[in-house]
Amino acid sequence: MPGPHTTTPAQSEPPSGPGAGSGQRWWRTNAARAGCVAAVPGLGLLEPWLGGAMLIVALVVLWRRNPWPKAAKAVATVAAAGLLAAVVPGSPGQAARDTAAKAEAKAEADGKTRPHGATTAPPTTESPAATMPPVSDYRGQNLEEAHGKASKDGFIVKSHDASEKDKFIRGRAPWTVCFQETGRLGARPVLDFGVVPKGAPCPKEDGEPIPWPTMPDLVWKTWRTARTEVIALGVRADHVEARKAYRNDTLPGEGEYDDWRVCAHDPAEGGKVQGDSRVTLYLSSTDNGCPAPDRATGTAIDLPDRDDDGDPDYRDPFPGDRDRTTAFPDGVPHLGDSNGSGGSSGGSHGHGRSVCPRTRWC
């Protein structure tokens, strides 16, 4: 048992050097510290911010619980920072200042050897303009194709809505390039596209409204002529629809109303016609004119029907006989009285046509 004056050995931390025990943390080994320093320039070559982050990690492992002498820590710190500075390019502002200084020095040197009044030397190949890749003209191309080509040429590609609406660009396929402008993001060249929806005309200037065409006056033009004019505005052919101008009229088969006249149209005269617009042309036969107030020759929304059988007079082969229509030229079937009497006329009508109970004629 130790006496009052007996001292016990002082407890100490496990060694952290090369001969550290198996319980030592791996990041406190000399190999880990050297590896962190060596990783700084490697990551800096990939991305400057990665190199900076690795430098911070290296400083932590070098100075936290490291048994190295302070001088060794300082030398390792300076080496890590120097390696990072060697691989990371300078800032755009510093690069510009260096380029300007070189150009000024070259101009001053040339001025000493040139006669008075001589012009200055052209820009050096180190200027930003000289390092910009060749720029193709992508205007009028689909944004998807233009984006791919410009990226292969070495540009960072951006895009924005060229109209005053400044819509979010969702997808590239449904957009067309109208404007392009070059720039820089740090040391990398940038190509910014001003685009409009596919099928839309380009504004006169970037940021101005899209100059959509407007609907002309098509009233009293034939269906054939009016349809051709609408398609010329950029409307799809299957988006141009023909309808009857009178409620009780009927359009003939396709191709048989080519010479019918337009009484009204939607959109009306002066309305904007966008690429996906649908246009409706309301037609009438030249024999009838148009309903008022579109034309003075029309007097009502319905055509004259003297016998009130649903057939307009100009189509009705028997305009004075309500029982005889276009559908039933031999007469509309009639039923007998409610008691079932009425003789032969009650059981049949119209050249022997029989009428059964619970049909539409009952």
Beta strands, then each sheet from edge to edge (+ up, - down):
strand 1: 156-161
strand 2: 175-185
strand 3: 188-197
strand 4: 240-244
strand 5: 261-266
strand 6: 279-284
strand 7: 348-349
strand 8: 353-354
sheet 1: 1+ 3+ 2-
sheet 2: 4+ 6+ 5-
sheet 3: 7+ 8-
end
